[in-house]
Amino acid sequence: MRRSLSDWGLTILEIYRPAAIVLFNVSLLFVVANIAVNWIFGPFSVYENHLARLDQSRGEYSVEFARKLYPERSDAEIEELLTYQHYVGVLYQPHIQVVSERGIFSGWGFHETGFRFIGLDQGPWPPDPSALTIFVFGGSTTAGSGLEDDETIPAHMQAQLRAALPGAPINVYNFGQPGFHSPVERVYLESLVADGFVPDIAVFIDGYNDFHIWHEAPAMTEHFQRWFIEAQTEGAHHAPQWFIMKGIEQLPLMRWINSWRPPPTLQHDFGGEIDPRGYDGYGRPHGFYNERRKLNRVIEKYFANKKIGDAVGRAAGFETVFTVQPVSTYKFSGPQPNGAMVGKGLRTKWGYPLLKAYIDENPPGGRFIWCADIQENVNEILYVDRGIHYNNLGAELTARCIVERMMPLARSKL
């Protein structure tokens, strides 16, 4: 029996109505789920940990404090700076890729030049030519991740130097930046010198990031490469479905789901601890971290940068001090309540003994300070996280190691 057109119409309508209802309800549920996830968890940001710590209020920093750091600005402009509410992010910077975003919070402050404040005792900017000016460079351990401004290594250095040399005008500037290692720090110093900011002493605090970033490229290189490709191919070279998928990936629900995905590994994740079979917490075999050729290349590159840094100092008329910092994988048996180090930093476990052997066989020229073993007999908590960033005591001990051994230099420059 042949069906009429009206019969087909009724059949299609019978199918369409429940399908439309289901589609509508699924779409509504999807929208509600995204709103709920965004409301419960808030905006997803790579700086969520910083957001959780920051008070984002003016705190201890006043207009009077900021005047000496921004002498060219009016009080109205300083007020705007002090009340500028944001999180600690990074901004693009020529030569060195990124620098910490300018901002002043309670216990956290960054100057637009890139240095982090060291508390209310921060020296003026530009530096006072009559004072002993010390620039300190390093990675996030120098910048002081997890610490207040006056708890960082450079802050302790200034306090200890002023205490040892009472009455002497001494100003220390913290140019530590997350993800920086010796090649980038050297370029950072060179760019400051080219802009006319020349210290009396430049101190480099390195070791951890040089082994962590073994491929020598700055830490943000991978991101810049990806963004560059995307910038070159967006628009004409992307099909419409690319934009649709990008939009879906940015929905709060999808970002929340993706945040639960484990990172890609070579083996299973063993709860973040060193597995007895030879795998770290990210599932990579120890051979991924202790390859001798790569570790030796890191050491060679470090001393090549030291040689260039020393030459820049001689040419520009300042002294350079290179320091190897302590790490939790080398001669440290103190408590680590947050767990032991995992990931690429584990290269220090094999790299530091090689570095020490190299130094013993080839004593470095210039001013070189080995602080890697200062925590050997310290049975105290020295790290705020899993064996990477120092707590206040760890920063103070590292600063003391540097200050005690550079004291003759500091005296000679006064």
Order of alpha helices (4+ residues) and beta strands (2+ residues): alpha-alpha-alpha-alpha-beta-beta-beta-beta-beta-alpha-alpha-beta-alpha-beta-alpha-alpha-alpha-alpha-alpha-beta-alpha-beta-alpha
